[in-house]
Amino acid sequence: MPFQPRELFPDRSARDLFGAEIRRHREKADMSLRRLSEVLNYSKSHLARIEAAESLPYDDLPAKLDACFGTDGLFARLYALAKNEPFPGKYRRAVEVESRAILIEEYACATIPGLLQTAELARASLRIGHRHAPDAEIDALVKARLDRQARLDQPHPPECWFIVDEAALRRPAGGPEVMRRQMESLLESGTHPYVTLQVLPFSAGHHVEAGNSLVLYTLPDEPMLAYRESSRFGMVIDDNDVVTKLRKNYDLLRAMALSPRDSEAMIRAMLKEWASWGSPRT
């Protein structure tokens, strides 16, 4: 199947505009991505992600593009705007909705929710999803994720209810020491007066959101919104009928999950396992 470049929306995002201008000037010069990467001495895979607005450069690429295409600082100026958008477009609306929510209810099927991740786990998770990204890009993504968490420590934070799948507690993301510190952080988060934490154990069996992650956002004086994500997609949902169905799905997960007290006990047990795994064996 021939390669189909991602559709860009330069009127919606500075990131998209930056990528669209690369594509426009590249095609005008009759250059493939491979040829442009050779001319710029730049990673083709990273260049492809930048053109698709999935990533941003964190080095001298804008200057190289201006020199290559003779665009007199165009890419440098566009980058000055695009770098203020730390999240790719597919996540930006969800992050904006999250910033206004007064109640956040989340089920995470594969990893610890981003709002509860330590910096170490965030880095390990983001590196897996962005294998070819330079370290500077991962640093920026980690910072953006931790910046989201800052709201939980501000006056009048949102109420948060997290349901974490047992698989996320057992999967060794980043290694035993990273997981040990993550378990300690979860136990601390569970004492926060605005946070309720439950674990959905393997013993609960198959369920309505298997393979998906689900977030419900309650906004002041607005209808509830949902965000559903799988390995292939992520989207904010505002259709009232669909949101009502997802509300029922979440309530079912909440009923199937361990109580907060029993969830704490399981996390403490996992903390001991990770600490034991990371200890020298004699």
Secondary structure, 3 states (H helix, E strand, C coil): CCCCCCCCCCCCCHHHHHHHHHHHHHHHCCCCHHHHHHHHCCCHHHHHHHHCCCCCCCCCHHHHHHHHHCCCCHHHHHHHHHCCCCCCHHHHHHHHHHHHCCEEEEEECCCCCHHHCCHHHHHHHHHHHCCCCCHHHHHHHHHHHHHHHHHHHCCCCCEEEEEEEHHHHHCCCCCHHHHHHHHHHHHHHCCCCCEEEEEECHHHCCCCCCCCEEEEEECCCCCCEEEEECCCCEEEECCHHHHHHHHHHHHHHHHHCCCHHHHHHHHHHHHHHHHHHHCCCC
